[in-house]
Amino acid sequence: MAEHGADGNGDTGDGRPQLRMWDDAGKETVVGTLDDAGDRWKVVVIVEPLAADLARGRLSFRLGDERHDTAPVLLEETATSVVQRAAELPDATLRQLLTSARR
């Protein structure tokens, strides 16, 4: 992982966080499935770097060639934490997110 900043961890020393380059930026991880109206959607989390030690995630619901993505809905300190949090979301929340993403 390439890091930028005066101290090597993304901090320039002036209090402004800098974006870090991630080898796995935009990495997609399947975190489960969601049964909705007789269809079984694959639930994928897409992790993106933010500033300093933050990562955000958006969900993608996929059924064959159909795909519906949310805006970023998860914010955690690490990519691994984003994936873990996505996997822990209850079905009711996932259904609401799918309904919103389909609009």
C-alpha positions, 0 to 999 in steps of 0.5 A: 500500500502506498501512503502519502504524507509527511509522517507516512500514515496519511497526515501531512503534519498540518492537520489535513488528512490526505487520501491514501492509495489503496491497492484494493480501492473499489474492492467488491465482496459478496456478503450474502443474499437477500430474498425479496418478493420471490427473488434471491439478490446477491448482496455485495459491498464495495469498499472505497478509501476516504481520508486518513484511516477511514473507509466507506462502503456502498451496497450493490444488489444483483440479480442476474444482469440487474444491478442496483447500487446504494450511495455510500452507507457505511463508514468504518476505520478499515476496509475489513470493518466495512465488510464486517458491518455490511455482513451484519446488516439485518434483512429488514435494513437490506430490503429498505436499501434495495427499495431505495436503490431501485428508485 
